[in-house]
Amino acid sequence: MVFENELERIWPTEGRENGTRAAAIQAFAKANNLSAVIHDPGWGATFKKLSDP
């Protein structure tokens, strides 16, 4: 679990309208063989390692 204050350092909420922040988080997860569940705004995200193919 990564909390909002930690996410904010890498993916600031300012200027990230229309889901671009969520898309950036999902792209990071995919690039690192992770899945990401983004919780209610202001709460955080959970990352989970995907099984190796």
PQR file with spaces between the fields and no chain letter, atoms N, CA, C, O and H, PARSE charges and radii, in Angstrom:
ATOM       1  N    MET     1       0.856   -1.176    0.000 -0.4000 1.5000
ATOM       2  CA   MET     1       0.000    0.000    0.000 -0.0000 2.0000
ATOM       3  C    MET     1       0.895    1.230    0.000  0.5500 1.7000
ATOM       4  O    MET     1       1.797    1.366    0.827 -0.5500 1.4000
ATOM       5  N    VAL     2       0.627    2.113   -0.938 -0.4000 1.5000
ATOM       6  CA   VAL     2       1.333    3.384   -0.998 -0.0000 2.0000
ATOM       7  C    VAL     2       0.296    4.464   -0.728  0.5500 1.7000
ATOM       8  O    VAL     2      -0.699    4.581   -1.443 -0.5500 1.4000
ATOM       9  H    VAL     2      -0.106    2.003   -1.609  0.4000 1.0000
ATOM      10  N    PHE     3       0.541    5.249    0.308 -0.4000 1.5000
ATOM      11  CA   PHE     3      -0.424    6.258    0.715 -0.0000 2.0000
ATOM      12  C    PHE     3      -0.285    7.528   -0.116  0.5500 1.7000
ATOM      13  O    PHE     3       0.748    7.771   -0.741 -0.5500 1.4000
ATOM      14  H    PHE     3       1.349    5.155    0.889  0.4000 1.0000
ATOM      15  N    GLU     4      -1.333    8.323   -0.111 -0.4000 1.5000
ATOM      16  CA   GLU     4      -1.426    9.513   -0.953 -0.0000 2.0000
ATOM      17  C    GLU     4      -0.234   10.458   -0.787  0.5500 1.7000
ATOM      18  O    GLU     4       0.265   10.995   -1.776 -0.5500 1.4000
ATOM      19  H    GLU     4      -2.172    8.125    0.396  0.4000 1.0000
ATOM      20  N    ASN     5       0.224   10.666    0.435 -0.4000 1.5000
ATOM      21  CA   ASN     5       1.345   11.593    0.625 -0.0000 2.0000
ATOM      22  C    ASN     5       2.615   11.091   -0.067  0.5500 1.7000
ATOM      23  O    ASN     5       3.459   11.897   -0.459 -0.5500 1.4000
ATOM      24  H    ASN     5      -0.181   10.230    1.239  0.4000 1.0000
ATOM      25  N    GLU     6       2.760    9.786   -0.219 -0.4000 1.5000
ATOM      26  CA   GLU     6       3.910    9.229   -0.934 -0.0000 2.0000
ATOM      27  C    GLU     6       3.688    9.281   -2.445  0.5500 1.7000
ATOM      28  O    GLU     6       4.623    9.574   -3.190 -0.5500 1.4000
ATOM      29  H    GLU     6       2.075    9.131    0.099  0.4000 1.0000
ATOM      30  N    LEU     7       2.471    9.003   -2.910 -0.4000 1.5000
ATOM      31  CA   LEU     7       2.146    9.101   -4.332 -0.0000 2.0000
ATOM      32  C    LEU     7       2.334   10.531   -4.827  0.5500 1.7000
ATOM      33  O    LEU     7       2.806   10.753   -5.942 -0.5500 1.4000
ATOM      34  H    LEU     7       1.711    8.765   -2.304  0.4000 1.0000
ATOM      35  N    GLU     8       1.968   11.479   -4.009 -0.4000 1.5000
ATOM      36  CA   GLU     8       2.022   12.895   -4.373 -0.0000 2.0000
ATOM      37  C    GLU     8       3.437   13.338   -4.763  0.5500 1.7000
ATOM      38  O    GLU     8       3.591   14.234   -5.593 -0.5500 1.4000
ATOM      39  H    GLU     8       1.584   11.299   -3.103  0.4000 1.0000
ATOM      40  N    ARG     9       4.450   12.736   -4.187 -0.4000 1.5000
ATOM      41  CA   ARG     9       5.834   13.119   -4.506 -0.0000 2.0000
ATOM      42  C    ARG     9       6.192   12.776   -5.948  0.5500 1.7000
ATOM      43  O    ARG     9       6.983   13.487   -6.569 -0.5500 1.4000
ATOM      44  H    ARG     9       4.325   12.008   -3.513  0.4000 1.0000
ATOM      45  N    ILE    10       5.629   11.710   -6.487 -0.4000 1.5000
ATOM      46  CA   ILE    10       5.964   11.266   -7.841 -0.0000 2.0000
ATOM      47  C    ILE    10       4.893   11.687   -8.839  0.5500 1.7000
ATOM      48  O    ILE    10       5.216   12.127   -9.942 -0.5500 1.4000
ATOM      49  H    ILE    10       4.987   11.133   -5.983  0.4000 1.0000
ATOM      50  N    TRP    11       3.631   11.558   -8.467 -0.4000 1.5000
ATOM      51  CA   TRP    11       2.500   11.903   -9.328 -0.0000 2.0000
ATOM      52  C    TRP    11       1.661   12.967   -8.636  0.5500 1.7000
ATOM      53  O    TRP    11       0.653   12.646   -8.008 -0.5500 1.4000
ATOM      54  H    TRP    11       3.369   11.200   -7.571  0.4000 1.0000
ATOM      55  N    PRO    12       2.066   14.237   -8.742 -0.5600 1.5000
ATOM      56  CA   PRO    12       1.305   15.307   -8.070  0.2800 2.0000
ATOM      57  C    PRO    12      -0.129   15.372   -8.570  0.5500 1.7000
ATOM      58  O    PRO    12      -0.397   15.103   -9.741 -0.5500 1.4000
ATOM      59  N    THR    13      -1.040   15.728   -7.690 -0.4000 1.5000
ATOM      60  CA   THR    13      -2.445   15.835   -8.077 -0.0000 2.0000
ATOM      61  C    THR    13      -2.710   17.118   -8.855  0.5500 1.7000
ATOM      62  O    THR    13      -3.654   17.172   -9.643 -0.5500 1.4000
ATOM      63  H    THR    13      -0.822   15.947   -6.739  0.4000 1.0000
ATOM      64  N    GLU    14      -1.903   18.142   -8.652 -0.4000 1.5000
ATOM      65  CA   GLU    14      -2.101   19.407   -9.352 -0.0000 2.0000
ATOM      66  C    GLU    14      -1.821   19.223  -10.840  0.5500 1.7000
ATOM      67  O    GLU    14      -0.787   18.679  -11.227 -0.5500 1.4000
ATOM      68  H    GLU    14      -1.136   18.099   -8.012  0.4000 1.0000
ATOM      69  N    GLY    15      -2.747   19.680  -11.661 -0.4000 1.5000
ATOM      70  CA   GLY    15      -2.568   19.606  -13.099 -0.0000 2.0000
ATOM      71  C    GLY    15      -2.786   18.230  -13.696  0.5500 1.7000
ATOM      72  O    GLY    15      -2.435   18.013  -14.856 -0.5500 1.4000
ATOM      73  H    GLY    15      -3.587   20.122  -11.348  0.4000 1.0000
ATOM      74  N    ARG    16      -3.345   17.303  -12.956 -0.4000 1.5000
ATOM      75  CA   ARG    16      -3.572   15.936  -13.456 -0.0000 2.0000
ATOM      76  C    ARG    16      -5.067   15.664  -13.558  0.5500 1.7000
ATOM      77  O    ARG    16      -5.610   14.846  -12.817 -0.5500 1.4000
ATOM      78  H    ARG    16      -3.630   17.479  -12.014  0.4000 1.0000
ATOM      79  N    GLU    17      -5.722   16.352  -14.478 -0.4000 1.5000
ATOM      80  CA   GLU    17      -7.151   16.166  -14.660 -0.0000 2.0000
ATOM      81  C    GLU    17      -7.411   15.038  -15.658  0.5500 1.7000
ATOM      82  O    GLU    17      -6.499   14.554  -16.329 -0.5500 1.4000
ATOM      83  H    GLU    17      -5.281   17.017  -15.080  0.4000 1.0000
ATOM      84  N    ASN    18      -8.657   14.640  -15.732 -0.4000 1.5000
ATOM      85  CA   ASN    18      -9.127   13.670  -16.729 -0.0000 2.0000
ATOM      86  C    ASN    18      -8.441   12.309  -16.655  0.5500 1.7000
ATOM      87  O    ASN    18      -8.281   11.645  -17.680 -0.5500 1.4000
ATOM      88  H    ASN    18      -9.397   15.033  -15.187  0.4000 1.0000
ATOM      89  N    GLY    19      -8.040   11.892  -15.480 -0.4000 1.5000
ATOM      90  CA   GLY    19      -7.494   10.546  -15.333 -0.0000 2.0000
ATOM      91  C    GLY    19      -6.051   10.368  -15.758  0.5500 1.7000
ATOM      92  O    GLY    19      -5.570    9.236  -15.805 -0.5500 1.4000
ATOM      93  H    GLY    19      -8.169   12.431  -14.648  0.4000 1.0000
ATOM      94  N    THR    20      -5.342   11.447  -16.070 -0.4000 1.5000
ATOM      95  CA   THR    20      -3.956   11.278  -16.507 -0.0000 2.0000
ATOM      96  C    THR    20      -3.066   10.773  -15.375  0.5500 1.7000
ATOM      97  O    THR    20      -2.101   10.051  -15.627 -0.5500 1.4000
ATOM      98  H    THR    20      -5.733   12.366  -16.031  0.4000 1.0000
ATOM      99  N    ARG    21      -3.373   11.141  -14.144 -0.4000 1.5000
ATOM     100  CA   ARG    21      -2.588   10.663  -13.005 -0.0000 2.0000
ATOM     101  C    ARG    21      -2.776    9.154  -12.837  0.5500 1.7000
ATOM     102  O    ARG    21      -1.809    8.415  -12.655 -0.5500 1.4000
ATOM     103  H    ARG    21      -4.157   11.728  -13.940  0.4000 1.0000
ATOM     104  N    ALA    22      -4.012    8.716  -12.899 -0.4000 1.5000
ATOM     105  CA   ALA    22      -4.298    7.286  -12.778 -0.0000 2.0000
ATOM     106  C    ALA    22      -3.638    6.513  -13.911  0.5500 1.7000
ATOM     107  O    ALA    22      -3.103    5.426  -13.694 -0.5500 1.4000
ATOM     108  H    ALA    22      -4.798    9.316  -13.047  0.4000 1.0000
ATOM     109  N    ALA    23      -3.674    7.066  -15.108 -0.4000 1.5000
ATOM     110  CA   ALA    23      -3.037    6.407  -16.257 -0.0000 2.0000
ATOM     111  C    ALA    23      -1.526    6.311  -16.058  0.5500 1.7000
ATOM     112  O    ALA    23      -0.917    5.302  -16.416 -0.5500 1.4000
ATOM     113  H    ALA    23      -4.108    7.949  -15.284  0.4000 1.0000
ATOM     114  N    ALA    24      -0.924    7.338  -15.496 -0.4000 1.5000
ATOM     115  CA   ALA    24       0.527    7.319  -15.243 -0.0000 2.0000
ATOM     116  C    ALA    24       0.884    6.262  -14.197  0.5500 1.7000
ATOM     117  O    ALA    24       1.893    5.570  -14.326 -0.5500 1.4000
ATOM     118  H    ALA    24      -1.418    8.157  -15.204  0.4000 1.0000
ATOM     119  N    ILE    25       0.059    6.143  -13.172 -0.4000 1.5000
ATOM     120  CA   ILE    25       0.292    5.130  -12.136 -0.0000 2.0000
ATOM     121  C    ILE    25       0.151    3.732  -12.731  0.5500 1.7000
ATOM     122  O    ILE    25       0.967    2.853  -12.453 -0.5500 1.4000
ATOM     123  H    ILE    25      -0.761    6.706  -13.067  0.4000 1.0000
ATOM     124  N    GLN    26      -0.880    3.524  -13.548 -0.4000 1.5000
ATOM     125  CA   GLN    26      -1.076    2.218  -14.188 -0.0000 2.0000
ATOM     126  C    GLN    26       0.067    1.894  -15.144  0.5500 1.7000
ATOM     127  O    GLN    26       0.501    0.744  -15.212 -0.5500 1.4000
ATOM     128  H    GLN    26      -1.542    4.238  -13.774  0.4000 1.0000
ATOM     129  N    ALA    27       0.563    2.886  -15.883 -0.4000 1.5000
ATOM     130  CA   ALA    27       1.684    2.665  -16.803 -0.0000 2.0000
ATOM     131  C    ALA    27       2.938    2.266  -16.030  0.5500 1.7000
ATOM     132  O    ALA    27       3.678    1.382  -16.462 -0.5500 1.4000
ATOM     133  H    ALA    27       0.211    3.820  -15.827  0.4000 1.0000
ATOM     134  N    PHE    28       3.182    2.913  -14.887 -0.4000 1.5000
ATOM     135  CA   PHE    28       4.313    2.553  -14.040 -0.0000 2.0000
ATOM     136  C    PHE    28       4.189    1.104  -13.573  0.5500 1.7000
ATOM     137  O    PHE    28       5.154    0.341  -13.620 -0.5500 1.4000
ATOM     138  H    PHE    28       2.581    3.631  -14.536  0.4000 1.0000
ATOM     139  N    ALA    29       2.996    0.739  -13.124 -0.4000 1.5000
ATOM     140  CA   ALA    29       2.768   -0.623  -12.639 -0.0000 2.0000
ATOM     141  C    ALA    29       3.044   -1.638  -13.749  0.5500 1.7000
ATOM     142  O    ALA    29       3.749   -2.623  -13.531 -0.5500 1.4000
ATOM     143  H    ALA    29       2.212    1.359  -13.086  0.4000 1.0000
ATOM     144  N    LYS    30       2.497   -1.400  -14.921 -0.4000 1.5000
ATOM     145  CA   LYS    30       2.674   -2.329  -16.039 -0.0000 2.0000
ATOM     146  C    LYS    30       4.145   -2.456  -16.420  0.5500 1.7000
ATOM     147  O    LYS    30       4.621   -3.560  -16.682 -0.5500 1.4000
ATOM     148  H    LYS    30       1.924   -0.599  -15.098  0.4000 1.0000
ATOM     149  N    ALA    31       4.866   -1.345  -16.455 -0.4000 1.5000
ATOM     150  CA   ALA    31       6.281   -1.356  -16.822 -0.0000 2.0000
ATOM     151  C    ALA    31       7.134   -2.119  -15.818  0.5500 1.7000
ATOM     152  O    ALA    31       8.230   -2.574  -16.147 -0.5500 1.4000
ATOM     153  H    ALA    31       4.480   -0.448  -16.242  0.4000 1.0000
ATOM     154  N    ASN    32       6.629   -2.259  -14.588 -0.4000 1.5000
ATOM     155  CA   ASN    32       7.378   -2.936  -13.528 -0.0000 2.0000
ATOM     156  C    ASN    32       6.759   -4.271  -13.118  0.5500 1.7000
ATOM     157  O    ASN    32       7.012   -4.773  -12.023 -0.5500 1.4000
ATOM     158  H    ASN    32       5.739   -1.890  -14.322  0.4000 1.0000
ATOM     159  N    ASN    33       5.938   -4.846  -14.020 -0.4000 1.5000
ATOM     160  CA   ASN    33       5.303   -6.147  -13.791 -0.0000 2.0000
ATOM     161  C    ASN    33       4.482   -6.164  -12.489  0.5500 1.7000
ATOM     162  O    ASN    33       4.550   -7.105  -11.698 -0.5500 1.4000
ATOM     163  H    ASN    33       5.733   -4.439  -14.910  0.4000 1.0000
ATOM     164  N    LEU    34       3.712   -5.093  -12.304 -0.4000 1.5000
ATOM     165  CA   LEU    34       2.862   -4.950  -11.131 -0.0000 2.0000
ATOM     166  C    LEU    34       1.425   -4.696  -11.575  0.5500 1.7000
ATOM     167  O    LEU    34       1.175   -4.252  -12.695 -0.5500 1.4000
ATOM     168  H    LEU    34       3.657   -4.329  -12.947  0.4000 1.0000
ATOM     169  N    SER    35       0.506   -4.980  -10.693 -0.4000 1.5000
ATOM     170  CA   SER    35      -0.859   -4.514  -10.887 -0.0000 2.0000
ATOM     171  C    SER    35      -1.062   -3.378   -9.890  0.5500 1.7000
ATOM     172  O    SER    35      -0.418   -3.343   -8.841 -0.5500 1.4000
ATOM     173  H    SER    35       0.709   -5.341   -9.783  0.4000 1.0000
ATOM     174  N    ALA    36      -1.944   -2.465  -10.213 -0.4000 1.5000
ATOM     175  CA   ALA    36      -2.198   -1.330   -9.321 -0.0000 2.0000
ATOM     176  C    ALA    36      -3.691   -1.145   -9.152  0.5500 1.7000
ATOM     177  O    ALA    36      -4.443   -1.135  -10.127 -0.5500 1.4000
ATOM     178  H    ALA    36      -2.468   -2.493  -11.065  0.4000 1.0000
ATOM     179  N    VAL    37      -4.113   -1.000   -7.913 -0.4000 1.5000
ATOM     180  CA   VAL    37      -5.497   -0.658   -7.592 -0.0000 2.0000
ATOM     181  C    VAL    37      -5.445    0.720   -6.949  0.5500 1.7000
ATOM     182  O    VAL    37      -4.842    0.909   -5.892 -0.5500 1.4000
ATOM     183  H    VAL    37      -3.502   -1.008   -7.121  0.4000 1.0000
ATOM     184  N    ILE    38      -6.081    1.667   -7.600 -0.4000 1.5000
ATOM     185  CA   ILE    38      -6.095    3.035   -7.088 -0.0000 2.0000
ATOM     186  C    ILE    38      -7.362    3.199   -6.262  0.5500 1.7000
ATOM     187  O    ILE    38      -8.474    3.029   -6.762 -0.5500 1.4000
ATOM     188  H    ILE    38      -6.570    1.514   -8.458  0.4000 1.0000
ATOM     189  N    HIS    39      -7.178    3.527   -5.006 -0.4000 1.5000
ATOM     190  CA   HIS    39      -8.303    3.676   -4.083 -0.0000 2.0000
ATOM     191  C    HIS    39      -8.888    5.071   -4.200  0.5500 1.7000
ATOM     192  O    HIS    39      -8.381    5.893   -4.963 -0.5500 1.4000
ATOM     193  H    HIS    39      -6.275    3.665   -4.600  0.4000 1.0000
ATOM     194  N    ASP    40      -9.924    5.342   -3.473 -0.4000 1.5000
ATOM     195  CA   ASP    40     -10.552    6.659   -3.508 -0.0000 2.0000
ATOM     196  C    ASP    40      -9.485    7.744   -3.480  0.5500 1.7000
ATOM     197  O    ASP    40      -8.507    7.638   -2.740 -0.5500 1.4000
ATOM     198  H    ASP    40     -10.337    4.674   -2.853  0.4000 1.0000
ATOM     199  N    PRO    41      -9.672    8.806   -4.298 -0.5600 1.5000
ATOM     200  CA   PRO    41      -8.678    9.892   -4.300  0.2800 2.0000
ATOM     201  C    PRO    41      -8.408   10.385   -2.890  0.5500 1.7000
ATOM     202  O    PRO    41      -9.320   10.526   -2.075 -0.5500 1.4000
ATOM     203  N    GLY    42      -7.166   10.637   -2.624 -0.4000 1.5000
ATOM     204  CA   GLY    42      -6.770   11.099   -1.304 -0.0000 2.0000
ATOM     205  C    GLY    42      -6.439    9.975   -0.343  0.5500 1.7000
ATOM     206  O    GLY    42      -6.110   10.228    0.816 -0.5500 1.4000
ATOM     207  H    GLY    42      -6.425   10.522   -3.286  0.4000 1.0000
ATOM     208  N    TRP    43      -6.521    8.734   -0.809 -0.4000 1.5000
ATOM     209  CA   TRP    43      -6.259    7.603    0.086 -0.0000 2.0000
ATOM     210  C    TRP    43      -4.984    6.877   -0.297  0.5500 1.7000
ATOM     211  O    TRP    43      -4.097    6.745    0.547 -0.5500 1.4000
ATOM     212  H    TRP    43      -6.788    8.529   -1.750  0.4000 1.0000
ATOM     213  N    GLY    44      -4.847    6.396   -1.533 -0.4000 1.5000
ATOM     214  CA   GLY    44      -3.623    5.725   -1.941 -0.0000 2.0000
ATOM     215  C    GLY    44      -3.848    4.691   -3.019  0.5500 1.7000
ATOM     216  O    GLY    44      -4.899    4.647   -3.658 -0.5500 1.4000
ATOM     217  H    GLY    44      -5.568    6.503   -2.218  0.4000 1.0000
ATOM     218  N    ALA    45      -2.832    3.854   -3.209 -0.4000 1.5000
ATOM     219  CA   ALA    45      -2.879    2.800   -4.219 -0.0000 2.0000
ATOM     220  C    ALA    45      -2.188    1.566   -3.668  0.5500 1.7000
ATOM     221  O    ALA    45      -1.272    1.659   -2.850 -0.5500 1.4000
ATOM     222  H    ALA    45      -1.978    3.890   -2.690  0.4000 1.0000
ATOM     223  N    THR    46      -2.641    0.414   -4.129 -0.4000 1.5000
ATOM     224  CA   THR    46      -2.033   -0.852   -3.747 -0.0000 2.0000
ATOM     225  C    THR    46      -1.383   -1.450   -4.984  0.5500 1.7000
ATOM     226  O    THR    46      -2.013   -1.577   -6.034 -0.5500 1.4000
ATOM     227  H    THR    46      -3.385    0.339   -4.793  0.4000 1.0000
ATOM     228  N    PHE    47      -0.108   -1.817   -4.846 -0.4000 1.5000
ATOM     229  CA   PHE    47       0.621   -2.444   -5.928 -0.0000 2.0000
ATOM     230  C    PHE    47       0.859   -3.902   -5.568  0.5500 1.7000
ATOM     231  O    PHE    47       1.150   -4.221   -4.415 -0.5500 1.4000
ATOM     232  H    PHE    47       0.404   -1.714   -3.994  0.4000 1.0000
ATOM     233  N    LYS    48       0.737   -4.782   -6.548 -0.4000 1.5000
ATOM     234  CA   LYS    48       0.955   -6.209   -6.323 -0.0000 2.0000
ATOM     235  C    LYS    48       1.777   -6.749   -7.485  0.5500 1.7000
ATOM     236  O    LYS    48       1.488   -6.466   -8.647 -0.5500 1.4000
ATOM     237  H    LYS    48       0.501   -4.523   -7.484  0.4000 1.0000
ATOM     238  N    LYS    49       2.801   -7.527   -7.163 -0.4000 1.5000
ATOM     239  CA   LYS    49       3.641   -8.109   -8.198 -0.0000 2.0000
ATOM     240  C    LYS    49       2.845   -9.164   -8.948  0.5500 1.7000
ATOM     241  O    LYS    49       2.190  -10.018   -8.350 -0.5500 1.4000
ATOM     242  H    LYS    49       3.036   -7.758   -6.219  0.4000 1.0000
ATOM     243  N    LEU    50       2.917   -9.085  -10.290 -0.4000 1.5000
ATOM     244  CA   LEU    50       2.264  -10.085  -11.119 -0.0000 2.0000
ATOM     245  C    LEU    50       3.144  -11.318  -11.209  0.5500 1.7000
ATOM     246  O    LEU    50       4.366  -11.217  -11.095 -0.5500 1.4000
ATOM     247  H    LEU    50       3.449   -8.391  -10.776  0.4000 1.0000
ATOM     248  N    SER    51       2.551  -12.460  -11.407 -0.4000 1.5000
ATOM     249  CA   SER    51       3.341  -13.673  -11.517 -0.0000 2.0000
ATOM     250  C    SER    51       4.142  -13.626  -12.812  0.5500 1.7000
ATOM     251  O    SER    51       3.704  -13.033  -13.798 -0.5500 1.4000
ATOM     252  H    SER    51       1.559  -12.543  -11.499  0.4000 1.0000
ATOM     253  N    ASP    52       5.301  -14.244  -12.806 -0.4000 1.5000
ATOM     254  CA   ASP    52       6.154  -14.289  -13.984 -0.0000 2.0000
ATOM     255  C    ASP    52       5.503  -15.155  -15.050  0.5500 1.7000
ATOM     256  O    ASP    52       4.924  -16.196  -14.736 -0.5500 1.4000
ATOM     257  H    ASP    52       5.657  -14.726  -12.005  0.4000 1.0000
ATOM     258  N    PRO    53       5.593  -14.728  -16.328 -0.5600 1.5000
ATOM     259  CA   PRO    53       4.950  -15.503  -17.403  0.2800 2.0000
ATOM     260  C    PRO    53       5.603  -16.846  -17.614  0.5500 1.7000
ATOM     261  O    PRO    53       5.177  -17.610  -18.480 -0.5500 1.4000
